[in-house]
Amino acid sequence: MKLLVIAQAVDTEDPVLGFFVHWIAELAERAELVTVICLKEGKHALPENVRVHSLGKEEGVGRFEYIKRFYSYIWKFRRDYDSVFVHMNEEYVLLGGLFWRLWSKGVYMWRNHYAGSWRTWIATLFCTKIFCTSKHSYTARFKKTMLMPVGIDLERFNEASAVVREPRSVLFLARIAPSKRPEMFIDALGEVLARGISFTASLYGSPLPEDQSYAESLKTRAESLGLRDRLRFHTGISNDETPALYQAHDIFVNCSPSGMFDKTLFEAAACGCRVIASSDDFHDAAGDEAYAPDTEALADRLIDALTADDDAIARTRIQMQALARGESLGTWADRVIIECSMMAPYG
C-alpha cells in the first residue's frame, strides 16, 4: 500500500518528536511508498521509499504559507497515497478531511491525550478510525477508536551492559509543562529527603516559550525544599540520546495524568529502569508498586524503591522489561499498516 503521513516534525534531534523518524522508517518497511508532510523538517536518514515534504517551519514561513503548501501537497501527490495517517494534530484532518473523503482516501488519526474540544469531535467525523494507547484518552470515547501498542523500538531501548547504572538515582524526563506535573516530582523528592532517605535525581526537559517562567519556578521550588545538592536540572535532549540516559538511572518517574500514556514509560522500562507513574493505564499493567496518583503516594513509592533489596529490584526490572516487549514498535507498525490497508481503495 501507499501511505501519506502527516507529522509535526521529521527531525531526529527534536527533543520531543525525534522518535517519529523511527516510526516512519518502520512503516516504510511495510509499505510500497510513504509520503510525509511535516510542519518542520530537520535531520533524518529515511529509506528510499520515503518522500518528505515540509510546510516550512524551519524556513520561518508564516501560517498562510503553511496552509498553501499543505493543500498543494495533498493535491499534487494524491495518486501517491491510498490512506492518510495523521499524527496527533487534528487540525490537519479538519483542513484535508473533506478532500480525502471526496478522493476516497481512508483517514486515520493518532491522538493520545486526556484533553479534547469541539475540533476533536469534528475531526473524528472525517476519520475512518482513530488510534490511541490509553482507554482514558479523550478519543477513547468514540466507537471508531482502536487501542494500539505504544510503539517502542526495542533495538534502541534495552538494558546495555556497557552503561554503568547509578544506584539510587531517579530520573524525570519530559517537556517542562504543567501538564507533565514536574512540581509533583519535586515535592515528592522533598518529602523523601525529609524522611532521611539518600538519593540523587535528574530532571531533563525544556519548556516552550510560554512556560519559561513556570520552568524557573520549579528551580526555586527545589531550592526551598533543600534539593540543591540532590536534584540536577538539565535541558531536553534528542530521542536518540535517551537510551543511555535511561540505562544510567535506577528509577524513572512520570507524573503525566491518565489519558496520555507517555511512551517514555516503556522506553525506560525496556532499558531496565524501575518505573513509577501516575497513569491509571500503567497501574493496570504494572500494579500498585508502580502507581503514584499524588505527591504523597509518589514519595511512598520512591522510598519503597530506594530501600528495596537486590532481589526485589531484579524482579521489578524483569517485570518492567516484559511490559515493554508487549509494546514494541514492530507490533505497532504491523497494526497501523493492517488497519490502513483495509480501507485503502488501491491496496
C-alpha positions in Angstrom: 0.0 0.0 0.0 0.9 3.7 -0.3 0.6 5.9 2.7 0.5 9.6 3.4 1.8 10.5 6.9 1.1 14.0 8.4 3.5 14.9 11.2 4.7 17.8 13.2 8.4 17.2 12.8 10.7 14.8 11.0 13.9 15.5 12.9 15.9 13.1 15.0 17.3 16.0 17.0 13.9 17.2 18.1 13.8 16.6 21.9 10.0 15.7 21.9 9.3 14.4 18.4 12.6 12.8 17.4 11.2 9.3 17.9 8.8 9.8 15.0 11.6 9.4 12.4 11.9 5.8 13.6 8.1 5.3 13.4 8.2 6.5 9.7 11.1 4.1 8.9 9.2 1.2 10.5 6.1 2.0 8.4 8.3 2.2 5.3 9.4 -1.4 5.8 5.8 -2.5 5.3 4.6 0.0 2.6 5.3 0.4 -1.1 5.6 4.2 -0.7 5.4 6.6 2.3 4.8 10.3 1.5 5.4 12.6 4.6 4.1 16.1 5.0 5.6 17.7 8.1 5.5 21.1 9.7 9.3 21.1 10.2 12.0 19.0 8.6 15.4 18.5 10.2 18.0 15.8 10.4 16.9 12.3 9.3 18.0 9.3 7.3 15.0 7.5 5.9 14.6 4.6 3.5 14.4 5.3 -0.3 10.7 4.7 -0.4 10.0 7.7 1.9 9.5 11.2 0.4 9.5 14.1 2.9 7.8 17.5 2.1 8.0 20.3 4.7 5.4 23.0 5.3 8.4 25.3 6.0 8.6 26.0 9.8 12.4 25.6 9.6 12.4 28.3 6.9 10.5 30.7 9.1 7.4 31.0 6.8 4.0 32.1 8.1 0.7 30.3 8.6 -0.7 31.3 5.3 2.3 29.6 3.5 1.8 26.5 5.7 -1.8 26.1 4.5 -0.9 26.9 0.9 1.8 24.2 0.9 -0.4 21.7 2.6 -3.2 21.9 0.0 -0.6 21.9 -2.8 1.0 18.7 -1.4 -2.2 16.7 -0.8 -3.4 17.5 -4.3 -0.1 17.1 -6.1 0.6 13.7 -4.5 -3.0 12.4 -4.4 -2.1 9.5 -6.7 0.9 8.6 -4.4 -1.2 7.5 -1.4 -4.2 5.3 -0.6 -4.6 6.2 3.0 -3.7 9.1 5.4 -2.1 8.7 8.8 -2.3 11.9 10.9 -0.1 12.0 14.0 -1.6 14.0 16.9 -2.7 17.2 15.1 -6.5 17.1 14.4 -6.1 20.4 12.6 -4.8 18.6 9.5 -7.8 16.4 9.5 -10.0 19.5 9.6 -8.1 21.0 6.7 -7.9 18.0 4.5 -10.7 15.6 5.6 -13.4 16.7 3.2 -11.0 16.4 0.2 -9.7 13.0 1.3 -13.3 11.8 1.6 -14.1 13.0 -1.9 -11.0 11.3 -3.1 -11.9 8.0 -1.3 -8.9 8.0 1.0 -9.0 6.3 4.3 -8.1 8.8 7.2 -6.5 7.5 10.4 -5.7 9.9 13.2 -3.3 9.1 16.1 -4.4 11.2 19.1 -3.4 10.2 22.6 -4.3 12.9 25.1 -6.7 13.4 28.0 -8.0 16.7 26.7 -10.1 17.5 23.6 -12.5 20.0 22.2 -15.2 20.6 19.6 -12.5 20.5 17.0 -11.6 16.9 18.0 -15.3 15.9 17.6 -15.5 17.4 14.1 -12.2 15.8 13.1 -13.5 12.4 14.1 -16.3 12.8 11.5 -13.7 12.6 8.7 -11.7 9.7 10.2 -12.1 6.1 9.2 -10.6 5.1 12.5 -8.8 6.8 15.4 -5.8 5.3 17.2 -4.7 5.9 20.8 -2.9 3.9 23.5 -4.9 4.8 26.6 -8.5 4.0 27.5 -8.5 7.3 29.4 -7.6 9.3 26.3 -10.2 11.8 25.2 -10.6 10.0 21.9 -11.3 6.6 23.5 -14.9 7.5 23.8 -15.6 7.2 20.1 -16.8 3.9 18.6 -14.3 4.1 15.7 -11.3 4.3 18.2 -8.8 1.4 18.5 -6.4 0.9 21.3 -2.9 0.4 19.9 0.6 -0.5 21.2 2.8 2.3 22.4 5.5 1.6 19.8 8.9 1.2 21.5 12.0 0.5 19.4 13.5 -2.4 21.3 16.6 -2.4 19.2 17.5 1.0 20.6 15.8 0.8 24.0 17.3 -2.1 26.0 19.5 -2.8 29.0 23.0 -2.2 27.7 25.8 -3.8 29.8 28.2 -1.1 28.7 26.5 1.7 30.7 27.0 1.9 34.4 23.7 2.4 36.2 24.0 4.7 39.2 22.3 3.1 42.3 19.5 5.0 44.0 19.3 7.5 41.1 15.9 8.9 40.0 15.1 10.3 36.5 12.3 12.6 35.3 12.3 13.2 31.5 9.6 15.2 29.8 8.8 18.6 28.2 8.6 21.1 31.0 5.0 22.0 31.1 2.2 22.0 33.8 0.5 19.0 32.0 3.6 16.9 32.9 3.4 17.9 36.6 7.1 18.1 37.4 6.2 20.0 40.5 4.7 16.8 41.9 8.1 15.1 41.3 10.0 17.8 43.0 7.6 17.9 46.0 7.9 14.1 46.4 11.7 14.3 46.4 11.4 16.9 49.1 9.4 14.5 51.2 11.8 11.7 50.6 14.7 13.9 51.7 12.8 15.0 54.8 12.5 11.3 55.7 16.2 10.9 55.6 16.4 8.6 52.5 19.5 9.0 50.3 19.2 9.5 46.5 20.3 11.5 43.5 17.9 12.9 41.0 17.9 14.4 37.5 15.2 16.3 35.7 15.6 16.6 31.9 13.4 18.8 29.8 12.9 22.2 28.2 9.9 24.4 28.2 8.0 26.1 25.4 8.5 29.9 25.5 5.1 30.4 27.2 6.2 28.0 30.0 9.6 29.6 30.7 8.6 31.3 33.9 7.0 28.1 35.1 10.3 26.2 34.5 12.1 28.8 36.5 9.6 28.5 39.3 10.5 24.8 39.5 14.1 25.6 40.3 13.0 28.0 43.1 10.7 25.3 44.4 13.5 22.7 44.5 15.8 25.2 46.4 13.1 25.8 49.0 12.9 22.1 49.7 16.6 21.7 50.2 17.2 19.8 47.0 20.1 21.9 45.7 22.7 19.0 46.1 20.2 16.3 45.3 18.4 17.3 42.1 20.1 18.4 38.9 18.2 20.3 36.2 19.1 19.6 32.5 17.8 20.9 29.2 15.9 18.5 26.9 17.8 16.0 24.8 17.1 14.2 21.5 15.3 10.9 21.4 18.5 9.2 20.1 20.3 10.2 23.3 17.7 8.9 25.7 18.5 5.2 25.8 21.9 5.9 27.5 20.1 8.2 29.9 17.6 5.6 31.0 20.3 3.0 31.2 22.3 5.2 33.6 19.4 5.6 36.1 17.8 3.3 38.6 14.3 4.7 38.8 12.1 6.6 36.3 9.2 8.8 37.4 6.4 10.0 35.1 3.7 12.3 36.6 1.5 12.8 33.5 -2.2 12.3 34.1 -4.1 9.3 32.8 -5.0 9.6 29.1 -1.6 10.4 27.8 0.2 7.1 28.5 3.6 8.5 27.6 5.9 6.2 25.6 8.8 7.2 27.9 7.3 4.8 30.5 8.0 1.8 28.3 11.3 3.2 26.9 12.6 3.5 30.4 11.2 0.0 31.3 12.9 -1.5 28.3 16.2 0.0 29.4 15.9 -1.6 32.9 14.5 1.3 34.9 12.1 0.7 37.7 9.1 2.9 36.7 6.7 4.8 38.9 3.8 6.6 37.2 0.6 8.5 37.8 -1.1 6.9 34.9 -4.1 4.6 35.6 -3.2 2.7 32.4 0.3 1.9 33.8 -1.3 1.0 37.1 -3.4 -1.6 35.3 -0.3 -3.0 33.6 2.3 -2.9 36.4 0.3 -3.0 39.7 0.3 -1.0 42.9 4.1 -0.8 43.4 4.4 1.3 40.2 1.4 3.6 40.9 1.6 7.1 42.4 -1.6 9.2 41.7 -0.5 12.1 44.0 2.6 13.5 45.7 2.2 11.6 49.0 1.9 8.3 47.1 4.9 9.1 44.9 7.0 9.8 48.0 6.0 6.5 49.4 6.7 4.6 46.2 10.1 6.3 45.9 11.0 5.3 49.4 10.0 1.7 48.8 12.1 1.6 45.6 15.1 3.3 47.2 15.1 0.9 50.1 14.3 -2.3 48.2 16.8 -5.2 48.4 18.6 -6.6 45.4 16.2 -9.5 44.8 13.2 -7.1 44.8 15.0 -4.7 42.4 15.8 -7.6 40.0 12.2 -8.8 40.0 10.9 -5.4 39.3 13.3 -4.9 36.4 12.3 -8.2 34.8 8.6 -7.3 35.1 9.1 -3.8 33.6 11.1 -5.2 30.6 8.3 -7.8 30.0 5.8 -5.0 29.8 7.9 -3.1 27.3 8.2 -6.1 25.0 4.5 -6.1 24.6 4.6 -2.5 23.3 7.2 -3.0 20.6 7.5 -0.7 17.5 7.2 -3.7 15.2 3.8 -4.7 16.7 2.7 -1.1 16.4 3.7 -0.8 12.7 2.0 -4.1 11.9 -1.3 -2.9 13.4 -1.2 0.5 11.7 -0.4 -0.9 8.3 -3.1 -3.6 8.6 -5.8 -1.1 9.6 -4.8 1.5 7.0 -4.7 -1.2 4.2 -8.2 -2.4 5.0 -9.7 0.8 3.8 -7.2 1.7 1.1 -9.1 1.8 -2.3 -5.9 0.7 -4.2 -4.4 -1.5 -1.5 
